[in-house]
Amino acid sequence: MNFTTSENILGNATTTDVVAPLQLVSGTFKPEEARDILLTLVDDKISFHRKRNFSSTERFGVEDPISKKRLPELLEMRAVLAQVIKQAAQENKVLVVDSKIYITLEENPAVMEEPTEVKYAANVEDKLLPLY
């Protein structure tokens, strides 16, 4: 499967910059299964931002602004998911999950201008990871 144009994925030629939507999670899950799938995804994102923030602090002496903002949001999301999963288990319910990833390709700002190291780390990540 070629993921380079919207024509291949979406069946139209409106833009060559669209790479998605891609179906990430789709199904009906018991609470234990949903916990494994959903909390693992969120925990991986939390780990990514903690490592990124640590790396920025070690290399540049400043926290990564994107990770600093995103970590509290992810921790809150994790707490909400854990509560919903707990409620489903208590009420003997299943969870129906439908999660898609939408991706577009954009110009890399690091290529368009000559950045400093700190600016480079922040600007590149802004474009590569805008929704994290």
N, C-alpha and C positions, 0 to 999 in steps of 0.2 A: 504494500500500500504506500503510495506516495503522498506525503503530507505537505507539499510545497505550495499548492494553490487551492483557492476556494472551489475552483472548477472540479477538482478531484474529490474534495470532501463534501461540498454543499451542492454540487450539480449546477452551479451557475458561474458566471464570469464577472461578477460585480466588482471583485477586487482580488488581486493576487497575494494580498497580505494576510488573508484569513487562513488559519491553520486548523481551526476547530469549529464547531463543538465536538468534543470527544466525551464519550460516556465513561465516567470514572467509576461510579457505583450505581447499581440499579438492582433492586430486588426487595424482597420481604425477608426480614431477619428476626430471629429470636433475640431477646435482649442480650444474651451472652455473645452472640455473633455480631450484633451491632456494636457492642462495646469493643470487641476486638478490632473491627474494621474502622469505626469512626474515631475512637480514642487513639488508635495507632496513628491515623493520619494527622490528627491534631498534635499528638505528642511529637511526631516527627517534625512538624512545623515549629513547635516550641523549641525543640533541640537545635534545629537549623538556626533560628534567630539568636539563641543563647550563644552558640558557637560563633556566629557572625559578629555579634556584639563584643564578645571576648576578643576575637581577632582584631577588630577595629580598635579596641582599647589598648591592646598590646602593641599594635603596629603604629597607631597614630596618636595615642593618648586621649582619644575621645570615643564616646559611645557611638555606635551606628544609629543615626536618627530614625531610620526606617524600622530597625529591629526594636529600638527603645519604645517606639509607638505601637508596634504590632504585638509585642509580647503580652501586655496587659489584655489586649483584645482576644488573643488566643487563649489565655488563661481563663478569661470569662466564658468564652465559647466552650471550653472543656468542661467547666463547672455546669453549664446549662445542659450540655449533652449528657453528662453523667447523671444529672437529675432526671432528665427525660427517660433515659435508659432504666434507671432505678424505678421510676413510676410505671413503666411498661412491665417490668418484672413483677412488681407488686400487684398489678392489675391483670396479670396473665395475658398481656397483649404482645403483638409483634410490631416491629417498626418497618415501615415502608420508606425506603431511601431512594432518591433519584438525584444524582449529582453529576453535573456536566462541567467540563473545563472549556472555557472560551479563550482562545489565544489569537492575538494578532501580532504581526511582525511590524516593528517600527524602526526608524533610523536610530542608530546608536549615537547618543550625544557625545560619547568619548571620541568618536571618530570625527565628529563635526567640529569640535573645538579642542584645544590643547589644555587638558585639566591638570590640576595639582593632584597629588596622590589622594588626599582626603576627598577632594571634590570628585575625583574619578570614581572612588568607591561608592559615594552616595549617588551620583548621577547615573552611573551604569545600572545600579540596582533599582533605582526609581523606575527605569524603563523596563528592566527585565522582570521585576517582581512587583508590579503596581498593586496587586490585590492581596498580597500576603500580609 
